[in-house]
């Protein structure tokens, strides 16, 4: 296969990854890394480097549209980003010393766990309807558009969400995925944000998280411009398409897409890591 043909295939796969990432808040990295490693035989560290660059593009492409449409809770994102950025720096520092099979197995387990959690019934709405003292102090409560009009919601369990976001940041730096799966579940389950608000706020956050760890990979030489460029452009195009489709997608269907996509990829990465076929 020619270099041009390979670049076109990578870019096409990246469009699909960006679309999925924008609709589910995953950021595209959970698709990009298995795609590059399994389908194209790219070393997982170079795949992570390209993924981090694409995650920044995903966040830039989708976040502006979501903020304009009124889905993203910017105040929640800014508070939680402190924890994820610190965690990303920690994870990136650890990743360069781990074997690729260990990274792949960790990646697979995280994705499978995220898929199981996503399919669990939503948390009680009664808890979500009661104001939280810390959230009220930080003015995190907000509203979002629905087919029936604007709906108000209250943010819960800010300290728990902050701690989970630090762990999500570590996974981002370690695995190069933007940790959107963990961020969405933390905001949806622990903090009781509506699912669409969780996914859009995750998209807003992942760019900053990825930027914090991308510098470490760039310094170590794991960002290849020839690979990162088609991945970035494809993911950016896909994320902008996804941003326009989100408001028509029912939350229950988004949960199912989220769970099926990451479960399949997680099992594949777990198998590859355990059998040493990366």
C-alpha positions, -999 to 999 in steps of 0.1 A, spaced: 0 0 0 13 35 -9 18 61 18 -10 82 3 -34 52 5 -24 45 41 -29 81 50 -64 82 35 -74 50 54 -61 65 87 -80 97 80 -112 79 72 -110 58 104 -103 90 123 -135 106 110 -155 78 125 -136 80 157 -142 117 160 -180 113 153 -183 87 180 -161 107 204 -183 138 199 -216 119 205 -205 101 236 -179 124 252 -151 98 247 -129 121 227 -121 96 199 -90 82 216 -106 49 226 -112 43 189 -80 58 174 -55 38 196 -70 3 189 -74 13 152 -38 23 148 -24 -5 169 -46 -34 156 -54 -24 120 -22 -6 111 4 -21 134 16 12 149 36 11 182 12 18 210 32 48 223 32 65 189 -5 57 187 -10 74 221 10 104 209 -12 108 178 -44 102 198 -35 130 223 -31 154 194 -64 143 179 -81 147 213 -71 183 214 -86 187 179 -118 169 190 -123 192 220 -116 223 198 -141 212 171 -170 201 193 -167 221 224 -175 255 208 -207 242 193 -218 226 225 -212 257 245 -232 278 220 -261 253 221 -262 255 259 -253 219 268 -218 224 284 -215 233 320 -184 255 317 -181 262 355 -181 224 363 -154 219 336 -131 246 349 -133 233 385 -127 196 375 -100 204 350 -76 213 378 -78 177 390 -75 161 355 -46 183 344 -26 173 375 -35 137 370 -25 138 333 10 150 342 13 122 367 1 95 342 23 107 313 53 105 336 45 69 345 36 57 310 70 60 295 84 34 319 57 7 314 57 -21 289 33 -18 260 14 -50 270 8 -36 305 -6 -4 290 -29 -23 266 -42 -45 294 -49 -15 316 -66 2 287 -88 -28 280 -99 -32 317 -108 5 319 -129 3 288 -148 -28 299 -155 -14 333 -167 18 317 -191 -1 294 -206 -20 323 -211 11 343 -227 29 314 -254 2 310 -265 4 347 -298 22 354 -294 60 359 -291 73 394 -321 84 413 -335 117 401 -346 126 436 -310 131 447 -303 152 416 -332 175 425 -318 186 458 -292 214 459 -257 205 471 -239 230 494 -205 230 477 -220 231 442 -242 260 453 -212 279 467 -193 274 435 -224 282 414 -222 250 394 -260 244 390 -273 252 356 -298 242 329 -298 226 294 -321 225 264 -345 196 259 -373 189 234 -397 201 261 -379 233 268 -350 243 291 -345 220 322 -327 230 354 -305 205 372 -283 205 404 -247 193 407 -240 168 435 -209 153 452 -183 178 440 -154 163 462 -161 128 449 -162 141 413 -129 160 419 -111 128 431 -125 107 402 -112 134 378 -77 131 392 -79 94 384 -93 101 350 -63 125 344 -39 97 353 -55 74 328 -54 101 302 -17 105 305 -11 68 308 -33 56 280 -36 87 257 -74 85 256 -85 118 271 -102 97 297 -136 108 284 -152 75 294 -143 80 331 -152 117 330 -186 110 316 -194 83 341 -180 105 370 -203 134 361 -233 112 352 -231 88 382 -213 106 410 -223 142 403 -257 135 388 -254 157 357 -278 148 328 -261 125 303 -259 150 275 -244 176 298 -219 150 310 -208 141 274 -206 177 263 -187 189 294 -163 160 289 -156 171 254 -149 206 267 -124 192 292 -105 166 273 -85 190 252 -69 206 283 -63 172 298 -47 159 266 -25 190 262 -11 185 297 2 150 288 9 155 251 39 177 259 55 147 277 50 124 247 63 151 223 94 156 244 100 118 244 97 117 206 64 98 204 45 123 183 51 115 146 37 144 125 31 121 95 8 100 116 -7 127 138 -17 150 110 -43 127 92 -55 115 126 -61 151 138 -78 163 106 -101 132 105 -111 134 141 -117 172 138 -141 166 109 -159 138 127 -163 157 159 -179 187 141 -204 164 124 -211 147 158 -217 181 175 -245 188 150 -262 154 155 -261 153 193 -293 173 199 -314 148 179 -300 117 196 -319 103 225 -299 98 258 -307 61 261 -294 54 226 -262 74 233 -256 52 264 -260 21 243 -236 33 216 -212 44 243 -213 10 260 -211 -12 229 -183 7 213 -160 8 243 -168 -28 254 -158 -42 220 -126 -22 218 -118 -30 254 -120 -67 249 -98 -65 218 -71 -45 235 -72 -68 265 -68 -98 243 -39 -82 224 -22 -72 256 -25 -106 272 -14 -126 241 15 -102 233 2 -96 198 5 -58 198 
